[in-house]
Amino acid sequence: MSLDSLLSTDPAERERALLTLTERADASAVDLIGRSLLVSSWPVCDQLAQALASIGGESATKALVQALRGRRHHIRSAAIKALMKVGGEAARDEIAKLANDPSFAVRQDAAQALCKLDGF
């Protein structure tokens, strides 16, 4: 499995690679998905972030937190949405840091996530 498979322009190839890695759910799978997320385009970033959320665990959460610092706003937004599924105080604290993000879309996603995580 490679970074190229996860970032393929062929949706079927990308889906197969992501399914295989999600089923494996080991440290190398999480690492590869996390690295792919940081360089992905939209909407691939959403699929990658959701895959990390479905794998769960500490290493997947760390990869999503790292994506909150991604260069592109769509990567940060995808990570927020995935961390919302992960939940927990640590995820909430990391999302709260994006309340003043330069991107309006990221600020909006962060506000929605915080409302949901806070039970509103």
C-alpha positions in Angstrom: 0.0 0.0 0.0 1.3 3.5 -0.8 0.6 7.1 -0.5 -0.2 7.2 -4.2 -3.0 4.6 -3.8 -4.7 6.7 -1.1 -4.4 9.9 -3.2 -5.3 8.3 -6.5 -7.6 10.1 -8.9 -9.3 6.8 -9.4 -12.0 6.6 -6.8 -12.2 2.8 -6.9 -8.4 2.4 -6.3 -8.6 4.9 -3.5 -11.5 3.1 -1.8 -9.8 -0.3 -2.0 -6.6 1.1 -0.5 -8.5 2.9 2.3 -10.6 -0.1 3.0 -7.6 -2.4 3.3 -5.8 0.0 5.6 -8.9 0.6 7.7 -9.4 -3.1 8.2 -5.7 -3.5 9.1 -5.9 -0.6 11.6 -2.3 -1.1 12.8 0.2 1.6 13.4 1.6 1.6 9.9 -1.9 2.0 8.4 -2.7 4.9 10.7 0.7 6.5 9.8 0.1 6.1 6.1 -3.5 7.5 6.3 -2.3 10.4 8.5 0.5 11.3 6.1 -1.9 11.1 3.2 -4.4 13.4 4.9 -1.8 16.1 5.3 -1.3 16.4 1.5 -4.7 15.4 0.3 -7.2 17.4 -1.7 -10.9 17.9 -1.1 -13.0 15.6 -0.8 -10.3 12.9 -0.4 -9.3 14.5 3.0 -12.8 13.9 4.3 -12.5 10.2 3.5 -9.1 9.9 5.1 -10.1 11.8 8.2 -13.2 9.7 8.6 -11.1 6.5 8.2 -8.9 7.6 11.0 -11.9 8.3 13.2 -13.3 4.8 12.5 -10.0 3.2 13.4 -9.9 5.2 16.6 -7.4 4.9 19.3 -4.6 7.1 20.5 -2.5 7.1 17.3 -5.4 7.9 15.0 -6.5 10.7 17.3 -2.9 12.1 17.3 -2.9 12.0 13.4 -6.2 13.9 13.4 -4.8 16.5 15.9 -1.8 16.9 13.6 -4.1 17.5 10.7 -5.7 20.4 12.6 -2.5 22.2 11.9 -2.6 21.3 8.2 -1.7 24.0 5.7 -4.9 23.8 3.8 -8.2 24.8 5.3 -10.1 21.7 3.9 -7.7 19.4 5.8 -8.3 21.3 9.0 -12.1 21.1 8.5 -12.0 17.4 7.7 -10.0 16.8 10.9 -12.5 18.8 13.0 -15.4 16.7 11.7 -13.6 13.5 12.3 -12.5 14.5 15.9 -16.1 15.4 16.6 -16.8 11.6 16.1 -13.9 10.7 18.3 -15.1 13.0 21.0 -13.6 13.5 24.5 -12.2 16.5 26.3 -8.8 16.3 24.5 -10.5 16.5 21.1 -12.7 19.4 22.3 -9.6 21.3 23.6 -7.8 20.8 20.3 -10.8 21.9 18.2 -11.2 25.0 20.4 -7.8 26.2 19.3 -9.2 26.8 15.9 -11.9 29.3 17.0 -9.8 32.1 15.5 -8.5 30.2 12.4 -7.9 32.4 9.3 -10.4 30.4 7.3 -14.1 31.2 7.9 -15.1 27.6 7.0 -12.7 26.2 9.6 -14.0 28.6 12.3 -17.6 27.7 11.4 -16.8 23.9 11.6 -15.0 24.4 14.9 -18.0 26.3 16.3 -20.4 23.6 15.2 -18.2 20.8 16.6 -17.8 22.6 19.9 -21.6 23.0 20.2 -22.1 19.3 19.5 -19.3 18.2 21.9 -20.7 20.5 24.6 -24.2 19.0 24.1 -26.0 22.0 22.5 
